[in-house]
Amino acid sequence: MENEKETIKARLLYHLRKKNVIGAKHTHYDTLKFGFPKHLGKEVENQAKELIRQGWLITKPTSYGLQVSLNKEKITEIDNYIKNTLKLNI
């Protein structure tokens, strides 16, 4: 279960990194669930909240909903986490 949580977090980060959603470029919070099976929806949301608490995701409230982006000051840390968890080469 713990390994699944780490994989979900790493996939969330990788998706945002691949799309270059860093710093001032944001995406809607609800889009974080895209690409995951529907039965994991609640767990994906829990892991996204954990990433916000860790400071790896930055939130920006808007009139049309919550927006998120990767924290550009922690991008090296995020890249290392993705590499180690998903065994990818970024």
Biopython code that builds the backbone (N, CA, C, O; Angstrom):
import numpy as np
from Bio.PDB.StructureBuilder import StructureBuilder

atoms = [
    (1, "MET", "N", (0.830, -1.205, 0.000)),
    (1, "MET", "CA", (0.000, 0.000, 0.000)),
    (1, "MET", "C", (0.869, 1.262, 0.000)),
    (1, "MET", "O", (0.593, 2.219, -0.723)),
    (2, "GLU", "N", (1.912, 1.245, 0.816)),
    (2, "GLU", "CA", (2.805, 2.412, 0.881)),
    (2, "GLU", "C", (3.496, 2.638, -0.465)),
    (2, "GLU", "O", (3.664, 3.775, -0.907)),
    (3, "ASN", "N", (3.891, 1.542, -1.106)),
    (3, "ASN", "CA", (4.540, 1.636, -2.407)),
    (3, "ASN", "C", (3.580, 2.205, -3.453)),
    (3, "ASN", "O", (3.993, 2.963, -4.330)),
    (4, "GLU", "N", (2.303, 1.839, -3.359)),
    (4, "GLU", "CA", (1.297, 2.360, -4.285)),
    (4, "GLU", "C", (1.150, 3.869, -4.117)),
    (4, "GLU", "O", (1.010, 4.596, -5.100)),
    (5, "LYS", "N", (1.181, 4.335, -2.874)),
    (5, "LYS", "CA", (1.071, 5.775, -2.601)),
    (5, "LYS", "C", (2.241, 6.527, -3.214)),
    (5, "LYS", "O", (2.064, 7.588, -3.812)),
    (6, "GLU", "N", (3.441, 5.967, -3.060)),
    (6, "GLU", "CA", (4.636, 6.601, -3.617)),
    (6, "GLU", "C", (4.565, 6.649, -5.136)),
    (6, "GLU", "O", (4.959, 7.640, -5.752)),
    (7, "THR", "N", (4.062, 5.578, -5.737)),
    (7, "THR", "CA", (3.931, 5.522, -7.196)),
    (7, "THR", "C", (2.926, 6.553, -7.693)),
    (7, "THR", "O", (3.156, 7.209, -8.708)),
    (8, "ILE", "N", (1.812, 6.696, -6.978)),
    (8, "ILE", "CA", (0.805, 7.692, -7.354)),
    (8, "ILE", "C", (1.402, 9.090, -7.285)),
    (8, "ILE", "O", (1.215, 9.893, -8.200)),
    (9, "LYS", "N", (2.122, 9.387, -6.199)),
    (9, "LYS", "CA", (2.748, 10.708, -6.060)),
    (9, "LYS", "C", (3.738, 10.956, -7.194)),
    (9, "LYS", "O", (3.751, 12.031, -7.793)),
    (10, "ALA", "N", (4.557, 9.963, -7.480)),
    (10, "ALA", "CA", (5.566, 10.123, -8.530)),
    (10, "ALA", "C", (4.912, 10.307, -9.899)),
    (10, "ALA", "O", (5.385, 11.113, -10.701)),
    (11, "ARG", "N", (3.828, 9.571, -10.181)),
    (11, "ARG", "CA", (3.135, 9.722, -11.462)),
    (11, "ARG", "C", (2.490, 11.100, -11.581)),
    (11, "ARG", "O", (2.499, 11.698, -12.657)),
    (12, "LEU", "N", (1.929, 11.608, -10.480)),
    (12, "LEU", "CA", (1.361, 12.964, -10.489)),
    (12, "LEU", "C", (2.445, 13.989, -10.828)),
    (12, "LEU", "O", (2.254, 14.856, -11.680)),
    (13, "LEU", "N", (3.574, 13.872, -10.150)),
    (13, "LEU", "CA", (4.682, 14.804, -10.376)),
    (13, "LEU", "C", (5.219, 14.678, -11.803)),
    (13, "LEU", "O", (5.503, 15.681, -12.457)),
    (14, "TYR", "N", (5.354, 13.439, -12.279)),
    (14, "TYR", "CA", (5.877, 13.212, -13.626)),
    (14, "TYR", "C", (4.957, 13.816, -14.689)),
    (14, "TYR", "O", (5.421, 14.423, -15.654)),
    (15, "HIS", "N", (3.664, 13.645, -14.499)),
    (15, "HIS", "CA", (2.699, 14.208, -15.450)),
    (15, "HIS", "C", (2.862, 15.735, -15.539)),
    (15, "HIS", "O", (2.899, 16.294, -16.635)),
    (16, "LEU", "N", (2.956, 16.393, -14.400)),
    (16, "LEU", "CA", (3.112, 17.851, -14.392)),
    (16, "LEU", "C", (4.477, 18.263, -14.948)),
    (16, "LEU", "O", (4.589, 19.276, -15.639)),
    (17, "ARG", "N", (5.505, 17.482, -14.649)),
    (17, "ARG", "CA", (6.858, 17.782, -15.134)),
    (17, "ARG", "C", (6.930, 17.648, -16.649)),
    (17, "ARG", "O", (7.540, 18.473, -17.330)),
    (18, "LYS", "N", (6.295, 16.590, -17.172)),
    (18, "LYS", "CA", (6.289, 16.342, -18.611)),
    (18, "LYS", "C", (5.578, 17.474, -19.356)),
    (18, "LYS", "O", (5.987, 17.857, -20.452)),
    (19, "LYS", "N", (4.516, 18.003, -18.756)),
    (19, "LYS", "CA", (3.753, 19.099, -19.356)),
    (19, "LYS", "C", (4.373, 20.468, -19.042)),
    (19, "LYS", "O", (3.865, 21.500, -19.481)),
    (20, "ASN", "N", (5.473, 20.466, -18.281)),
    (20, "ASN", "CA", (6.188, 21.692, -17.916)),
    (20, "ASN", "C", (5.310, 22.665, -17.121)),
    (20, "ASN", "O", (5.359, 23.876, -17.337)),
    (21, "VAL", "N", (4.512, 22.124, -16.204)),
    (21, "VAL", "CA", (3.634, 22.938, -15.357)),
    (21, "VAL", "C", (4.431, 23.316, -14.109)),
    (21, "VAL", "O", (4.295, 22.708, -13.047)),
    (22, "ILE", "N", (5.267, 24.344, -14.278)),
    (22, "ILE", "CA", (6.194, 24.750, -13.222)),
    (22, "ILE", "C", (6.034, 26.243, -12.954)),
    (22, "ILE", "O", (5.900, 27.042, -13.880)),
    (23, "GLY", "N", (6.050, 26.606, -11.670)),
    (23, "GLY", "CA", (6.010, 28.011, -11.282)),
    (23, "GLY", "C", (4.734, 28.717, -11.678)),
    (23, "GLY", "O", (3.657, 28.391, -11.178)),
    (24, "ALA", "N", (4.846, 29.692, -12.583)),
    (24, "ALA", "CA", (3.700, 30.533, -12.953)),
    (24, "ALA", "C", (2.727, 29.828, -13.901)),
    (24, "ALA", "O", (1.623, 30.328, -14.117)),
    (25, "LYS", "N", (3.102, 28.691, -14.467)),
    (25, "LYS", "CA", (2.197, 27.948, -15.342)),
    (25, "LYS", "C", (1.411, 26.959, -14.484)),
    (25, "LYS", "O", (1.996, 26.121, -13.797)),
    (26, "HIS", "N", (0.088, 27.059, -14.528)),
    (26, "HIS", "CA", (-0.769, 26.245, -13.670)),
    (26, "HIS", "C", (-1.691, 25.341, -14.473)),
    (26, "HIS", "O", (-1.897, 25.542, -15.670)),
    (27, "THR", "N", (-2.240, 24.341, -13.792)),
    (27, "THR", "CA", (-3.278, 23.483, -14.362)),
    (27, "THR", "C", (-4.356, 23.303, -13.300)),
    (27, "THR", "O", (-4.092, 23.459, -12.107)),
    (28, "HIS", "N", (-5.552, 22.979, -13.729)),
    (28, "HIS", "CA", (-6.664, 22.832, -12.797)),
    (28, "HIS", "C", (-6.443, 21.612, -11.907)),
    (28, "HIS", "O", (-6.006, 20.562, -12.379)),
    (29, "TYR", "N", (-6.742, 21.753, -10.640)),
    (29, "TYR", "CA", (-6.545, 20.690, -9.645)),
    (29, "TYR", "C", (-7.255, 19.398, -10.044)),
    (29, "TYR", "O", (-6.714, 18.310, -9.846)),
    (30, "ASP", "N", (-8.453, 19.507, -10.599)),
    (30, "ASP", "CA", (-9.235, 18.317, -10.966)),
    (30, "ASP", "C", (-8.581, 17.486, -12.074)),
    (30, "ASP", "O", (-8.874, 16.298, -12.207)),
    (31, "THR", "N", (-7.705, 18.094, -12.863)),
    (31, "THR", "CA", (-7.058, 17.345, -13.949)),
    (31, "THR", "C", (-5.990, 16.386, -13.423)),
    (31, "THR", "O", (-5.497, 15.545, -14.176)),
    (32, "LEU", "N", (-5.629, 16.497, -12.160)),
    (32, "LEU", "CA", (-4.609, 15.606, -11.604)),
    (32, "LEU", "C", (-5.064, 14.155, -11.616)),
    (32, "LEU", "O", (-4.230, 13.249, -11.647)),
    (33, "LYS", "N", (-6.364, 13.919, -11.593)),
    (33, "LYS", "CA", (-6.898, 12.548, -11.582)),
    (33, "LYS", "C", (-6.862, 11.887, -12.958)),
    (33, "LYS", "O", (-6.993, 10.667, -13.062)),
    (34, "PHE", "N", (-6.685, 12.680, -14.010)),
    (34, "PHE", "CA", (-6.674, 12.124, -15.365)),
    (34, "PHE", "C", (-5.543, 11.104, -15.501)),
    (34, "PHE", "O", (-4.437, 11.320, -15.005)),
    (35, "GLY", "N", (-5.833, 9.999, -16.175)),
    (35, "GLY", "CA", (-4.820, 8.980, -16.407)),
    (35, "GLY", "C", (-4.783, 7.899, -15.349)),
    (35, "GLY", "O", (-4.088, 6.897, -15.512)),
    (36, "PHE", "N", (-5.520, 8.084, -14.268)),
    (36, "PHE", "CA", (-5.595, 7.087, -13.212)),
    (36, "PHE", "C", (-6.937, 6.364, -13.301)),
    (36, "PHE", "O", (-7.924, 6.951, -13.745)),
    (37, "PRO", "N", (-6.988, 5.090, -12.881)),
    (37, "PRO", "CA", (-8.277, 4.390, -12.851)),
    (37, "PRO", "C", (-9.250, 5.088, -11.896)),
    (37, "PRO", "O", (-8.833, 5.659, -10.888)),
    (38, "LYS", "N", (-10.528, 5.043, -12.211)),
    (38, "LYS", "CA", (-11.544, 5.736, -11.413)),
    (38, "LYS", "C", (-11.547, 5.304, -9.952)),
    (38, "LYS", "O", (-11.789, 6.128, -9.069)),
    (39, "HIS", "N", (-11.283, 4.021, -9.681)),
    (39, "HIS", "CA", (-11.323, 3.547, -8.299)),
    (39, "HIS", "C", (-10.188, 4.116, -7.445)),
    (39, "HIS", "O", (-10.222, 3.992, -6.220)),
    (40, "LEU", "N", (-9.190, 4.734, -8.068)),
    (40, "LEU", "CA", (-8.088, 5.350, -7.322)),
    (40, "LEU", "C", (-8.304, 6.851, -7.108)),
    (40, "LEU", "O", (-7.435, 7.521, -6.550)),
    (41, "GLY", "N", (-9.433, 7.381, -7.538)),
    (41, "GLY", "CA", (-9.681, 8.818, -7.482)),
    (41, "GLY", "C", (-9.451, 9.444, -6.123)),
    (41, "GLY", "O", (-8.810, 10.490, -6.023)),
    (42, "LYS", "N", (-9.971, 8.811, -5.061)),
    (42, "LYS", "CA", (-9.827, 9.358, -3.710)),
    (42, "LYS", "C", (-8.369, 9.311, -3.251)),
    (42, "LYS", "O", (-7.881, 10.243, -2.613)),
    (43, "GLU", "N", (-7.679, 8.218, -3.583)),
    (43, "GLU", "CA", (-6.275, 8.079, -3.201)),
    (43, "GLU", "C", (-5.398, 9.086, -3.946)),
    (43, "GLU", "O", (-4.457, 9.633, -3.372)),
    (44, "VAL", "N", (-5.701, 9.331, -5.214)),
    (44, "VAL", "CA", (-4.957, 10.326, -5.995)),
    (44, "VAL", "C", (-5.128, 11.697, -5.354)),
    (44, "VAL", "O", (-4.166, 12.455, -5.228)),
    (45, "GLU", "N", (-6.344, 12.009, -4.953)),
    (45, "GLU", "CA", (-6.598, 13.299, -4.300)),
    (45, "GLU", "C", (-5.851, 13.407, -2.970)),
    (45, "GLU", "O", (-5.301, 14.462, -2.652)),
    (46, "ASN", "N", (-5.829, 12.323, -2.195)),
    (46, "ASN", "CA", (-5.100, 12.323, -0.922)),
    (46, "ASN", "C", (-3.611, 12.551, -1.145)),
    (46, "ASN", "O", (-2.980, 13.302, -0.401)),
    (47, "GLN", "N", (-3.051, 11.916, -2.153)),
    (47, "GLN", "CA", (-1.618, 12.077, -2.433)),
    (47, "GLN", "C", (-1.309, 13.472, -2.974)),
    (47, "GLN", "O", (-0.241, 14.018, -2.697)),
    (48, "ALA", "N", (-2.225, 14.049, -3.736)),
    (48, "ALA", "CA", (-2.041, 15.423, -4.218)),
    (48, "ALA", "C", (-2.012, 16.389, -3.027)),
    (48, "ALA", "O", (-1.195, 17.310, -2.987)),
    (49, "LYS", "N", (-2.900, 16.173, -2.069)),
    (49, "LYS", "CA", (-2.908, 17.014, -0.858)),
    (49, "LYS", "C", (-1.611, 16.850, -0.072)),
    (49, "LYS", "O", (-1.097, 17.815, 0.494)),
    (50, "GLU", "N", (-1.084, 15.633, -0.039)),
    (50, "GLU", "CA", (0.187, 15.381, 0.643)),
    (50, "GLU", "C", (1.328, 16.130, -0.055)),
    (50, "GLU", "O", (2.202, 16.686, 0.611)),
    (51, "LEU", "N", (1.322, 16.146, -1.386)),
    (51, "LEU", "CA", (2.349, 16.881, -2.136)),
    (51, "LEU", "C", (2.256, 18.382, -1.878)),
    (51, "LEU", "O", (3.273, 19.074, -1.857)),
    (52, "ILE", "N", (1.045, 18.883, -1.682)),
    (52, "ILE", "CA", (0.861, 20.298, -1.344)),
    (52, "ILE", "C", (1.450, 20.568, 0.035)),
    (52, "ILE", "O", (2.131, 21.574, 0.238)),
    (53, "ARG", "N", (1.186, 19.664, 0.991)),
    (53, "ARG", "CA", (1.739, 19.819, 2.346)),
    (53, "ARG", "C", (3.261, 19.765, 2.337)),
    (53, "ARG", "O", (3.917, 20.470, 3.105)),
    (54, "GLN", "N", (3.829, 18.918, 1.456)),
    (54, "GLN", "CA", (5.285, 18.797, 1.335)),
    (54, "GLN", "C", (5.911, 20.039, 0.703)),
    (54, "GLN", "O", (7.111, 20.278, 0.842)),
    (55, "GLY", "N", (5.098, 20.819, 0.016)),
    (55, "GLY", "CA", (5.616, 22.005, -0.650)),
    (55, "GLY", "C", (6.086, 21.743, -2.072)),
    (55, "GLY", "O", (6.681, 22.623, -2.695)),
    (56, "TRP", "N", (5.833, 20.556, -2.593)),
    (56, "TRP", "CA", (6.234, 20.240, -3.966)),
    (56, "TRP", "C", (5.220, 20.747, -4.969)),
    (56, "TRP", "O", (5.570, 21.036, -6.113)),
    (57, "LEU", "N", (3.968, 20.857, -4.556)),
    (57, "LEU", "CA", (2.927, 21.452, -5.390)),
    (57, "LEU", "C", (2.528, 22.784, -4.777)),
    (57, "LEU", "O", (2.354, 22.895, -3.563)),
    (58, "ILE", "N", (2.388, 23.783, -5.621)),
    (58, "ILE", "CA", (1.954, 25.111, -5.195)),
    (58, "ILE", "C", (0.515, 25.296, -5.663)),
    (58, "ILE", "O", (0.173, 24.948, -6.793)),
    (59, "THR", "N", (-0.318, 25.839, -4.797)),
    (59, "THR", "CA", (-1.716, 26.073, -5.174)),
    (59, "THR", "C", (-1.941, 27.544, -5.478)),
    (59, "THR", "O", (-1.255, 28.424, -4.957)),
    (60, "LYS", "N", (-2.922, 27.784, -6.333)),
    (60, "LYS", "CA", (-3.317, 29.145, -6.666)),
    (60, "LYS", "C", (-4.836, 29.154, -6.781)),
    (60, "LYS", "O", (-5.383, 28.663, -7.768)),
    (61, "PRO", "N", (-5.524, 29.709, -5.783)),
    (61, "PRO", "CA", (-6.987, 29.784, -5.882)),
    (61, "PRO", "C", (-7.401, 30.819, -6.926)),
    (61, "PRO", "O", (-6.836, 31.911, -6.991)),
    (62, "THR", "N", (-8.390, 30.464, -7.739)),
    (62, "THR", "CA", (-8.913, 31.392, -8.741)),
    (62, "THR", "C", (-10.429, 31.399, -8.639)),
    (62, "THR", "O", (-11.010, 30.606, -7.898)),
    (63, "SER", "N", (-11.063, 32.284, -9.373)),
    (63, "SER", "CA", (-12.526, 32.370, -9.348)),
    (63, "SER", "C", (-13.166, 31.137, -9.983)),
    (63, "SER", "O", (-14.329, 30.835, -9.713)),
    (64, "TYR", "N", (-12.419, 30.426, -10.822)),
    (64, "TYR", "CA", (-12.968, 29.261, -11.518)),
    (64, "TYR", "C", (-12.423, 27.946, -10.967)),
    (64, "TYR", "O", (-12.585, 26.906, -11.605)),
    (65, "GLY", "N", (-11.783, 27.965, -9.799)),
    (65, "GLY", "CA", (-11.319, 26.743, -9.150)),
    (65, "GLY", "C", (-9.852, 26.790, -8.774)),
    (65, "GLY", "O", (-9.131, 27.728, -9.114)),
    (66, "LEU", "N", (-9.433, 25.767, -8.073)),
    (66, "LEU", "CA", (-8.062, 25.676, -7.586)),
    (66, "LEU", "C", (-7.120, 25.256, -8.709)),
    (66, "LEU", "O", (-7.412, 24.323, -9.458)),
    (67, "GLN", "N", (-5.993, 25.948, -8.820)),
    (67, "GLN", "CA", (-4.963, 25.646, -9.807)),
    (67, "GLN", "C", (-3.712, 25.168, -9.062)),
    (67, "GLN", "O", (-3.465, 25.592, -7.933)),
    (68, "VAL", "N", (-2.924, 24.290, -9.688)),
    (68, "VAL", "CA", (-1.690, 23.798, -9.078)),
    (68, "VAL", "C", (-0.539, 23.842, -10.080)),
    (68, "VAL", "O", (-0.744, 23.821, -11.294)),
    (69, "SER", "N", (0.676, 23.904, -9.536)),
    (69, "SER", "CA", (1.883, 23.817, -10.359)),
    (69, "SER", "C", (3.006, 23.259, -9.495)),
    (69, "SER", "O", (2.899, 23.225, -8.269)),
    (70, "LEU", "N", (4.074, 22.827, -10.137)),
    (70, "LEU", "CA", (5.241, 22.339, -9.412)),
    (70, "LEU", "C", (6.002, 23.519, -8.825)),
    (70, "LEU", "O", (6.075, 24.586, -9.435)),
    (71, "ASN", "N", (6.560, 23.326, -7.651)),
    (71, "ASN", "CA", (7.365, 24.346, -7.002)),
    (71, "ASN", "C", (8.727, 24.391, -7.695)),
    (71, "ASN", "O", (9.506, 23.442, -7.599)),
    (72, "LYS", "N", (9.013, 25.491, -8.392)),
    (72, "LYS", "CA", (10.252, 25.572, -9.181)),
    (72, "LYS", "C", (11.504, 25.558, -8.309)),
    (72, "LYS", "O", (12.588, 25.223, -8.787)),
    (73, "GLU", "N", (11.363, 25.920, -7.037)),
    (73, "GLU", "CA", (12.521, 25.905, -6.134)),
    (73, "GLU", "C", (12.877, 24.497, -5.672)),
    (73, "GLU", "O", (13.961, 24.280, -5.130)),
    (74, "LYS", "N", (11.979, 23.543, -5.878)),
    (74, "LYS", "CA", (12.236, 22.164, -5.455)),
    (74, "LYS", "C", (12.279, 21.202, -6.643)),
    (74, "LYS", "O", (12.083, 19.998, -6.476)),
    (75, "ILE", "N", (12.531, 21.726, -7.831)),
    (75, "ILE", "CA", (12.462, 20.916, -9.040)),
    (75, "ILE", "C", (13.525, 19.819, -9.070)),
    (75, "ILE", "O", (13.253, 18.730, -9.577)),
    (76, "THR", "N", (14.707, 20.067, -8.552)),
    (76, "THR", "CA", (15.761, 19.038, -8.509)),
    (76, "THR", "C", (15.337, 17.901, -7.598)),
    (76, "THR", "O", (15.494, 16.727, -7.934)),
    (77, "GLU", "N", (14.801, 18.260, -6.448)),
    (77, "GLU", "CA", (14.287, 17.270, -5.487)),
    (77, "GLU", "C", (13.170, 16.431, -6.119)),
    (77, "GLU", "O", (13.129, 15.211, -5.963)),
    (78, "ILE", "N", (12.275, 17.103, -6.827)),
    (78, "ILE", "CA", (11.153, 16.437, -7.490)),
    (78, "ILE", "C", (11.659, 15.487, -8.572)),
    (78, "ILE", "O", (11.197, 14.350, -8.666)),
    (79, "ASP", "N", (12.609, 15.949, -9.392)),
    (79, "ASP", "CA", (13.173, 15.106, -10.449)),
    (79, "ASP", "C", (13.822, 13.847, -9.871)),
    (79, "ASP", "O", (13.649, 12.753, -10.408)),
    (80, "ASN", "N", (14.563, 14.005, -8.780)),
    (80, "ASN", "CA", (15.210, 12.857, -8.144)),
    (80, "ASN", "C", (14.173, 11.870, -7.613)),
    (80, "ASN", "O", (14.348, 10.658, -7.732)),
    (81, "TYR", "N", (13.109, 12.381, -7.038)),
    (81, "TYR", "CA", (12.037, 11.529, -6.516)),
    (81, "TYR", "C", (11.385, 10.729, -7.649)),
    (81, "TYR", "O", (11.145, 9.530, -7.514)),
    (82, "ILE", "N", (11.104, 11.407, -8.763)),
    (82, "ILE", "CA", (10.501, 10.729, -9.915)),
    (82, "ILE", "C", (11.435, 9.631, -10.434)),
    (82, "ILE", "O", (11.001, 8.506, -10.681)),
    (83, "LYS", "N", (12.709, 9.962, -10.598)),
    (83, "LYS", "CA", (13.701, 8.997, -11.104)),
    (83, "LYS", "C", (13.786, 7.780, -10.203)),
    (83, "LYS", "O", (13.782, 6.647, -10.684)),
    (84, "ASN", "N", (13.863, 8.006, -8.901)),
    (84, "ASN", "CA", (14.042, 6.907, -7.954)),
    (84, "ASN", "C", (12.787, 6.059, -7.802)),
    (84, "ASN", "O", (12.884, 4.843, -7.634)),
    (85, "THR", "N", (11.620, 6.673, -7.857)),
    (85, "THR", "CA", (10.383, 5.940, -7.643)),
    (85, "THR", "C", (9.911, 5.219, -8.900)),
    (85, "THR", "O", (9.526, 4.051, -8.837)),
    (86, "LEU", "N", (9.937, 5.898, -10.032)),
    (86, "LEU", "CA", (9.434, 5.311, -11.269)),
    (86, "LEU", "C", (10.528, 4.683, -12.130)),
    (86, "LEU", "O", (10.246, 4.084, -13.167)),
    (87, "LYS", "N", (11.785, 4.829, -11.687)),
    (87, "LYS", "CA", (12.932, 4.302, -12.443)),
    (87, "LYS", "C", (12.975, 4.863, -13.859)),
    (87, "LYS", "O", (13.198, 4.136, -14.828)),
    (88, "LEU", "N", (12.754, 6.189, -13.959)),
    (88, "LEU", "CA", (12.774, 6.871, -15.247)),
    (88, "LEU", "C", (14.002, 7.741, -15.385)),
    (88, "LEU", "O", (14.650, 8.086, -14.397)),
    (89, "ASN", "N", (14.312, 8.086, -16.597)),
    (89, "ASN", "CA", (15.412, 8.995, -16.890)),
    (89, "ASN", "C", (14.817, 10.293, -17.424)),
    (89, "ASN", "O", (14.325, 10.331, -18.551)),
    (90, "ILE", "N", (14.859, 11.336, -16.637)),
    (90, "ILE", "CA", (14.283, 12.617, -17.067)),
    (90, "ILE", "C", (15.384, 13.471, -17.656)),
    (90, "ILE", "O", (15.129, 14.596, -18.084)),
]
sb = StructureBuilder()
sb.init_structure("model")
sb.init_model(0)
sb.init_chain("A")
sb.init_seg("    ")
for serial, (resi, resn, name, xyz) in enumerate(atoms, 1):
    if name == "N":
        sb.init_residue(resn, " ", resi, " ")
    sb.init_atom(name, np.array(xyz, "f"), 0.0, 1.0, " ", f" {name:<3s}", serial, name[0])
structure = sb.get_structure()
